[in-house]
């Protein structure tokens, strides 16, 4: 099978100039290139290649002051306004535990980094953008009016690398696995019942060699039950009405970004479900949610219940919990909200 010729940097820039209103991801899709190739084509013009090391960024990010942190996957965009604080760095995983910016960072997938300048009317907007080896966005930092622009330029100078090529080599995405169709239900339920912490769930899946979707479908309704797609919006609106503090997780292989606290401004626009609060913005494509689940996991503090939405490939799009402190039981108000959400009829699930 012959690969379609990749557009040159000049062709990429020409297409962008002809379509100034198109969003970056739409331009990349139209050209059959990843978003990182779109950014790379601007090197020497409006972009600078920088060291893609996640930990080098986290060491310096607090210097920027107030910024907007953005983490996304194909169906959800999670934006938090705040300061990068209390970073704990590790080779496999790092943590940022700021008052507003709360991240779990996995440095391995971070492959390309860019400092980007973009003209927006009379304004010149600055950002730091990171991508994986497939050219897919991992994490972005957008400067705001209160950000320290001088610190940004110092950071870019420190992280600038010698290679400033306008071309980008990227790896094609791996084929989607079926996740293991055969599930030993007895073993799954036994391992599930023995959990004492929600973080043990990933190890459980690895040990049994199944994916999340297979586990949710097999474990039984005492631990996981299907909900209607509209349950996500219903949960957000119910939480907003009662100012119930929640936790919202959106991630990709390189970062998981977390909001903890109440939500207030819930809006819909076409297929997008949005939260538009002062320091937290969420944009969720509800039309891409293939399965929505309420999931109950045992912990040392009692059962903890989550709302989890998967896409057609079985990948996690977004996950919600009731906000709680370690060592405390789950809020009964959160449990009540989830248990009242509309369940998917068995005929629909089939």
C-alpha positions in Angstrom: 0.0 0.0 0.0 1.5 3.3 -1.1 1.7 6.0 1.5 0.1 9.4 0.5 2.9 11.9 0.0 3.3 14.2 3.0 2.9 17.9 2.4 6.0 20.0 2.6 6.2 22.7 5.3 5.6 25.4 2.6 2.4 23.6 1.5 1.3 23.3 5.1 1.8 27.1 5.6 0.0 27.9 2.3 -3.0 25.8 3.3 -3.2 27.5 6.7 -3.0 30.9 5.0 -5.9 30.0 2.7 -8.0 28.7 5.6 -7.3 31.2 8.4 -10.5 30.4 10.3 -9.9 26.7 10.6 -8.8 25.3 13.9 -5.3 23.7 14.1 -6.6 20.2 14.6 -9.0 20.6 11.6 -6.2 21.8 9.4 -4.1 18.9 10.4 -6.9 16.5 9.7 -7.6 18.0 6.3 -3.9 17.6 5.4 -3.7 14.0 6.9 -0.9 15.1 9.2 -0.6 15.2 13.0 -0.9 18.5 14.8 2.8 18.5 15.7 3.7 18.6 12.0 1.6 21.7 11.6 3.5 23.4 14.4 6.9 22.2 13.2 6.2 23.8 9.8 6.4 27.2 11.6 9.8 26.7 13.1 12.0 29.7 12.5 8.8 31.8 12.0 6.3 31.5 14.8 7.6 28.4 16.6 10.8 27.3 18.3 11.7 23.6 19.0 12.4 23.0 22.7 13.5 20.1 24.8 10.5 17.8 25.1 11.4 16.6 28.6 8.4 16.8 30.9 10.5 17.2 34.0 12.6 20.0 32.6 9.3 21.9 31.9 7.9 21.1 35.4 11.1 22.4 37.1 10.7 25.8 35.4 6.9 26.1 34.9 6.2 27.8 38.3 8.3 30.8 37.0 5.5 31.6 34.5 3.0 32.5 37.2 -0.7 32.2 36.3 -1.2 30.2 33.1 -3.8 27.9 31.5 -2.9 24.2 31.5 -4.6 22.2 28.8 -4.8 18.4 28.5 -6.9 16.7 25.9 -7.7 13.5 24.2 -9.7 12.9 21.0 -13.1 13.7 22.7 -12.4 15.9 25.8 -10.5 19.0 26.5 -9.6 19.9 30.1 -8.4 23.4 30.9 -7.3 24.7 34.3 -6.2 28.3 35.2 -3.6 28.5 38.0 0.1 28.1 38.9 2.3 25.1 38.5 3.1 24.3 42.2 4.5 21.5 44.4 6.0 19.4 41.6 7.4 16.0 42.6 9.5 14.6 39.8 10.2 11.0 38.8 11.6 9.2 35.8 8.4 7.2 35.3 5.8 9.5 36.8 5.8 13.1 38.1 3.1 15.0 40.0 2.0 18.6 40.2 -0.2 19.3 43.2 -1.0 23.0 42.9 -4.2 24.6 44.3 -5.7 24.7 40.8 -3.3 22.8 38.5 -3.3 19.1 39.5 -1.5 16.7 37.1 -0.2 13.2 36.9 2.6 13.3 34.3 4.2 10.3 32.5 7.3 11.6 30.8 7.9 8.6 28.5 5.5 9.6 25.7 6.7 13.3 25.5 8.6 13.4 22.2 8.3 16.9 20.7 8.2 20.3 22.3 7.6 23.7 20.8 7.3 27.3 22.0 4.6 28.9 19.8 3.6 32.5 19.1 0.2 33.1 17.5 -1.3 36.5 16.4 -4.8 37.0 17.6 -6.0 40.4 16.4 -3.7 42.9 18.1 -2.5 40.4 20.6 0.4 38.0 20.4 -0.4 34.8 22.3 2.4 32.6 23.7 2.2 28.9 24.5 4.3 25.8 25.2 3.1 22.7 23.3 4.2 19.1 23.7 3.4 16.1 21.5 4.0 12.3 21.5 5.9 10.3 18.9 2.6 10.1 16.8 2.5 13.9 16.7 -0.6 14.0 19.0 -0.9 16.7 21.6 0.1 15.6 25.1 0.0 18.9 27.1 -0.1 22.6 26.5 0.5 25.7 28.6 -1.0 29.0 27.4 0.1 32.3 28.8 -2.5 34.7 30.2 -2.4 38.4 30.9 -1.1 37.8 34.4 1.7 35.5 33.2 5.4 36.5 33.5 6.3 37.0 29.8 10.0 37.6 30.6 10.1 34.3 32.5 8.6 32.6 29.4 11.3 34.0 27.1 14.0 32.9 29.6 12.5 29.4 29.8 12.3 29.1 26.0 16.0 30.2 25.7 17.0 27.6 28.2 15.0 24.8 26.6 15.8 25.7 22.9 17.4 22.8 21.1 19.8 22.8 18.1 17.4 21.0 15.7 15.0 23.6 14.4 13.8 21.6 11.4 10.4 22.4 9.9 9.7 18.8 9.0 8.6 16.2 11.5 8.9 12.4 11.5 6.1 10.6 13.3 5.1 7.1 14.0 1.8 5.7 12.8 -0.7 4.8 15.6 -0.6 1.2 16.6 -3.7 -0.9 15.7 -6.4 -1.1 18.3 -6.3 -4.2 20.4 -9.5 -6.2 21.1 -8.6 -6.1 24.8 -8.9 -9.8 25.4 -12.4 -11.1 24.6 -12.1 -14.0 27.0 -12.6 -12.9 30.6 -12.4 -15.2 33.6 -15.3 -13.7 35.5 -14.7 -15.5 38.7 -11.0 -14.4 38.8 -12.1 -10.8 37.9 -14.7 -10.6 40.6 -12.3 -12.1 43.2 -9.6 -9.6 42.4 -12.1 -6.7 42.2 -13.5 -7.6 45.6 -10.0 -7.6 47.2 -9.1 -4.0 46.1 -8.2 -1.7 48.9 -7.4 1.4 46.8 -8.7 2.6 43.4 -5.2 2.8 42.1 -4.9 -1.0 42.2 -7.4 -1.2 39.3 -4.8 -0.8 36.5 -2.7 -3.6 38.0 -5.7 -5.8 38.2 -6.3 -5.3 34.5 -2.7 -6.0 33.6 -2.6 -9.2 35.7 -5.8 -10.5 34.1 -4.7 -9.3 30.6 -8.0 -7.5 29.8 -8.9 -3.9 29.1 -11.2 -1.7 31.1 -14.2 -2.1 28.8 -14.0 -5.9 29.0 -13.8 -5.8 32.8 -16.8 -3.4 33.1 -18.9 -5.5 30.9 -18.0 -8.8 32.7 -17.8 -7.9 36.4 -21.5 -7.7 37.2 -24.0 -5.0 38.1 -23.1 -4.9 41.7 -19.7 -3.4 40.7 -20.5 -1.7 37.3 -23.7 -0.7 35.6 -24.3 0.9 32.2 -25.9 4.4 32.0 -27.4 6.4 29.3 -25.1 8.8 27.5 -27.0 11.7 28.9 -26.0 10.7 32.4 -22.8 12.8 32.1 -24.7 16.0 31.6 -27.3 14.9 34.2 -24.5 14.4 36.8 -22.9 17.7 36.1 -26.2 19.6 36.4 -27.1 17.8 39.6 -23.7 18.6 41.0 -24.0 22.2 40.0 -27.4 22.6 41.5 -26.2 21.4 45.0 -22.6 22.8 44.7 -21.4 19.2 45.3 -17.6 19.1 44.9 -16.5 16.6 42.3 -13.3 15.4 40.7 -13.0 15.4 36.9 -10.1 13.5 35.2 -9.2 13.9 31.5 -6.0 12.3 30.2 -3.9 10.8 27.5 -0.8 8.5 27.7 1.4 11.5 28.8 -0.8 13.4 31.3 -3.8 13.1 33.4 -5.3 16.5 34.4 -7.7 16.8 37.4 -10.2 19.3 38.5 -11.3 19.1 42.2 -14.2 21.3 43.4 -17.7 22.3 42.5 -18.9 23.2 38.9 -21.4 25.9 38.1 -21.8 27.0 34.5 -22.9 24.0 32.4 -23.6 24.7 28.8 -24.2 22.8 25.6 -23.3 23.8 22.1 -24.0 21.2 19.3 -22.3 18.0 20.3 -20.2 19.7 22.9 -21.0 19.6 26.6 -19.1 22.4 28.4 -18.2 23.6 31.9 -17.3 27.3 31.7 -16.2 28.3 35.3 -13.6 31.0 36.2 -10.7 28.6 36.7 -12.0 25.4 35.0 -13.2 24.8 31.5 -14.3 21.4 30.1 -15.3 20.6 26.5 -16.7 17.1 26.0 -17.9 15.6 22.7 -20.9 13.6 24.0 -21.6 12.2 20.5 -18.3 10.3 20.8 -19.2 8.5 24.0 -19.9 4.9 23.2 -20.4 3.6 26.8 -21.0 5.4 30.1 -20.7 3.4 33.3 -21.2 3.9 37.0 -18.4 1.9 38.7 -18.0 0.8 42.3 -14.6 -0.1 43.6 -13.8 -1.3 47.1 -11.2 0.7 49.2 -10.0 0.7 52.8 -12.4 3.5 53.4 -15.4 1.8 51.8 -16.7 1.6 48.3 -15.8 4.5 46.0 -18.1 5.2 43.0 -17.0 6.8 39.7 -18.7 7.8 36.5 -16.6 6.7 33.5 -17.1 7.3 29.8 -15.5 5.3 27.0 -15.2 5.9 23.3 -15.8 3.4 20.5 -12.3 2.0 20.9 -12.9 1.4 24.6 -10.5 4.1 25.6 -11.3 6.3 28.6 -12.6 9.7 27.6 -13.4 11.2 31.0 -13.8 10.0 34.6 -15.6 11.6 37.6 -15.5 11.0 41.3 -17.0 12.7 44.3 -14.3 14.9 45.9 -13.0 13.3 49.1 -9.9 13.2 51.2 -7.8 10.1 51.6 -9.0 8.2 54.7 -12.5 9.5 54.5 -15.6 7.7 53.3 -17.3 8.7 50.0 -19.8 11.5 50.2 -23.3 10.1 50.4 -24.5 13.0 48.3 -22.3 11.8 45.5 -23.5 8.2 45.7 -27.1 9.5 45.6 -26.4 11.5 42.4 -24.9 8.5 40.6 -27.5 6.0 41.8 -30.2 8.3 40.5 -28.7 8.6 37.0 -30.7 6.9 34.1 -29.5 3.3 33.5 -29.3 1.9 30.0 -31.9 -0.7 29.3 -30.6 -4.2 28.7 -32.0 -4.2 25.2 -30.1 -1.0 24.4 -26.9 -2.3 25.8 -27.2 -5.5 23.7 
